[in-house]
Amino acid sequence: MALSIPVERIERQAREADPRRAVLTALLFVPFVLGWLVRRAWMGLVYLWSAVVAGWQEAARPRVTEGGSDE
């Protein structure tokens, strides 16, 4: 199996590359990653808070023992 490298296509794409687009991509990368991290952190906090609420509600339930009294 011979490996063929598309040199012509690579050269054409290199000539068509726009440095402004690379700069724009780099500038947009920072807010994108920041938004992604904030969303992940928020979802983690919501998940933990939901667990706290579920535990709180479970602890507040009245317990009935086998004898029928609340303790």
N, C-alpha and C positions, 0 to 999 in steps of 0.2 A: 504494500500500500504506500503510494507516494504522497508525500505531504506537499500540497501546493499552497503557496502564500499569495494572496491576492494583492500584489504590490500596487497595481494600478488603482484599485479601489482605495487602498490605504492612502496613496498619494493624493487622490482626488478629495477624499474626506479631509485630509490635512490642509489642503489649499482652501477648502470651504469653511474651515473652522473660524468662528467669530470670537475674538477675545472678549468682546462685550458680553457675550452670552456666558462665557466662563466666569466672568466677574459677577454677573447677575446671579448665576447659580451659587457661587460662593457666598454672596450676600444673603440669599434666601435660605441657605443651609442653616444658618445660626437660628433664625426665628422658628424654622421648622423643627429643629431638634429641641429647642426650648419648649415649644408647644407640645411636642411628643412627650417630653419628660414631665411637664406639668400635668398632662392628662394621666400619665401612668401613676404619678404621685397621688393625684386626686382619687383615682379609682382604688388605689391601695387604702387610702384613708376611709373612703366610703365602705369598702369591704370590711375593714377593721371596726368601723362604727356600727355596721350592721350586725357584726358578731357580738359587740357589746350590748346592743339593744336586745338581741335574741337571748343572750345570757341573763340580762336583767329581767326580761319577761319570764323566762323559765324559773328563775329564782323566786319570783313573786307569786308563782302559782301555789295555791294551797295544796298541801300534801295530805292525803288520806292514808292512814296506816291500815293494816289488816283488821285491827280492832274496831275501826270505824271512827276514831277520834282524830282531831286535827293536831298533829305534832310534827 
